[in-house]
Amino acid sequence: MIRKEIKQDGTFGGNYPFEVDYLELPEKYIEITKGQAYEIDKNIDAYRYIDNEIVNIARTQEYQIIIALREKDAQKLSLEKQIEELDKKRIRAICEPSVKDKATGQTWLEYYNLQIKDLRNQIAELE
């Protein structure tokens, strides 16, 4: 058996094994099997504690919104990391100016600036 923390909003927190008695127990918890704790921990956002029951909300609109927000945040983070990498390249392009495309006369700095502008537009669309 495991003690599973229940937060104010009905979401689940940490696990508190019975054999460990030196941990301070949370204010609210339930006693569940290790198998139940494993299932909840595998996809913690899909479970809530509602009316003294563990409820799987994976097919609800609330869960779909949570997942969509997480995906959006992950996309934004990925785009921001790409911008950081391009910023490093822009610094080099400023310090060591050179032409990327001789036909158009476009420099590496202009090229990186256009890429960053595109990434920032993508971030703006996500917000």
C-alpha positions as CSV (number, residue, x, y, z in Angstrom):
1,M,0.0,0.0,0.0
2,I,1.0,3.6,-0.7
3,R,-0.3,6.9,0.6
4,K,-1.0,9.2,-2.3
5,E,-1.2,12.9,-1.8
6,I,-4.4,14.7,-2.9
7,K,-4.0,18.4,-3.6
8,Q,-6.7,21.1,-3.1
9,D,-7.8,20.9,-6.7
10,G,-8.2,17.1,-6.7
11,T,-5.0,16.5,-8.6
12,F,-2.5,14.0,-7.2
13,G,0.9,14.7,-5.6
14,G,3.6,12.5,-4.3
15,N,3.7,9.0,-3.0
16,Y,4.4,8.2,0.7
17,P,5.2,4.5,1.3
18,F,4.0,3.0,4.6
19,E,7.5,1.6,5.4
20,V,8.9,5.2,5.4
21,D,7.8,6.8,8.7
22,Y,10.2,9.8,8.8
23,L,8.4,11.7,6.0
24,E,5.8,14.3,7.0
25,L,2.5,13.2,5.6
26,P,0.5,15.6,3.5
27,E,-2.7,17.1,4.8
28,K,-4.9,15.0,2.6
29,Y,-4.1,11.6,1.2
30,I,-5.6,8.3,0.2
31,E,-4.3,4.8,0.7
32,I,-4.0,2.9,-2.6
33,T,-2.1,-0.1,-3.9
34,K,1.3,0.2,-5.6
35,G,-0.4,-0.8,-8.9
36,Q,-2.9,2.1,-8.6
37,A,-0.1,4.5,-7.7
38,Y,1.9,3.3,-10.8
39,E,-1.1,3.8,-13.1
40,I,-1.8,7.3,-11.7
41,D,1.9,8.3,-11.9
42,K,2.2,7.0,-15.5
43,N,-0.3,9.7,-16.6
44,I,-0.9,11.9,-13.6
45,D,-2.9,14.5,-15.5
46,A,-5.5,12.0,-16.5
47,Y,-6.6,11.3,-12.9
48,R,-8.5,13.4,-10.3
49,Y,-9.9,12.6,-6.9
50,I,-13.6,13.6,-7.1
51,D,-16.2,12.8,-4.5
52,N,-13.9,10.4,-2.6
53,E,-13.1,8.4,-5.8
54,I,-10.2,8.2,-8.2
55,V,-11.6,9.3,-11.6
56,N,-10.0,8.9,-15.0
57,I,-10.7,12.1,-16.8
58,A,-8.7,11.2,-20.0
59,R,-11.8,11.4,-22.2
60,T,-13.1,14.7,-20.8
61,Q,-12.8,18.2,-22.3
62,E,-10.9,19.3,-19.3
63,Y,-8.1,16.8,-20.0
64,Q,-8.0,17.7,-23.7
65,I,-7.5,21.4,-22.7
66,I,-4.7,20.4,-20.3
67,I,-3.0,18.4,-23.0
68,A,-3.4,21.1,-25.7
69,L,-1.9,23.7,-23.3
70,R,1.0,21.5,-22.6
71,E,1.6,20.8,-26.3
72,K,1.4,24.6,-27.0
73,D,3.9,25.3,-24.2
74,A,6.3,22.6,-25.5
75,Q,6.1,24.1,-29.0
76,K,6.8,27.6,-27.7
77,L,9.8,26.3,-25.7
78,S,11.1,24.5,-28.8
79,L,10.8,27.6,-30.9
80,E,12.5,29.7,-28.2
81,K,15.4,27.3,-28.1
82,Q,15.7,27.6,-31.9
83,I,15.8,31.3,-31.6
84,E,18.6,31.1,-28.9
85,E,20.7,28.9,-31.3
86,L,20.1,31.4,-34.1
87,D,21.1,34.2,-31.8
88,K,24.5,32.6,-31.3
89,K,24.9,32.3,-35.1
90,R,23.9,36.0,-35.5
91,I,26.6,37.0,-33.1
92,R,29.1,35.2,-35.2
93,A,27.6,36.8,-38.4
94,I,28.0,40.2,-36.8
95,C,31.7,39.5,-35.8
96,E,32.6,37.8,-39.1
97,P,30.4,39.3,-41.7
98,S,30.1,37.4,-45.0
99,V,27.7,37.0,-47.8
100,K,25.6,33.8,-47.8
101,D,24.1,34.2,-51.3
102,K,26.2,36.0,-53.8
103,A,23.4,36.2,-56.3
104,T,21.1,38.1,-54.0
105,G,23.8,39.7,-51.8
106,Q,22.1,38.4,-48.7
107,T,24.4,38.2,-45.7
108,W,24.3,35.5,-43.0
109,L,23.0,38.1,-40.6
110,E,20.1,38.9,-42.8
111,Y,19.4,35.2,-43.3
112,Y,19.4,34.5,-39.5
113,N,17.3,37.6,-38.9
114,L,14.6,36.3,-41.3
115,Q,14.6,32.9,-39.7
116,I,14.2,34.4,-36.2
117,K,11.4,36.7,-37.5
118,D,9.6,33.6,-38.8
119,L,10.1,31.8,-35.5
120,R,8.7,34.8,-33.5
121,N,5.7,34.9,-35.8
122,Q,5.1,31.2,-35.1
123,I,5.3,31.9,-31.3
124,A,2.9,34.8,-31.7
125,E,0.4,32.5,-33.5
126,L,0.5,30.1,-30.5
127,E,-0.4,32.8,-28.0
